[in-house]
């Protein structure tokens, strides 16, 4: 899974989708290679390998979900950070004594 570490470094959903697709294709290829071993390797080994591939697929899907959540949280943090200076300015302005009596 050459692409899996790159998934951790994505900065936007489009990049995540592209790398996730690449990972899914790699796992599909691994499953095809596994099927090609049928009859060439003992059944117990094939079963164990199939379980490992299935676990790897689940783990990679969970990693993809975590990355999606990280991207969502980063976007929320960015929106919130943009609002903070504006809110701070309003709060300071509202806290100033009124100039109306001068």
Order of alpha helices (4+ residues) and beta strands (2+ residues): alpha-alpha-alpha
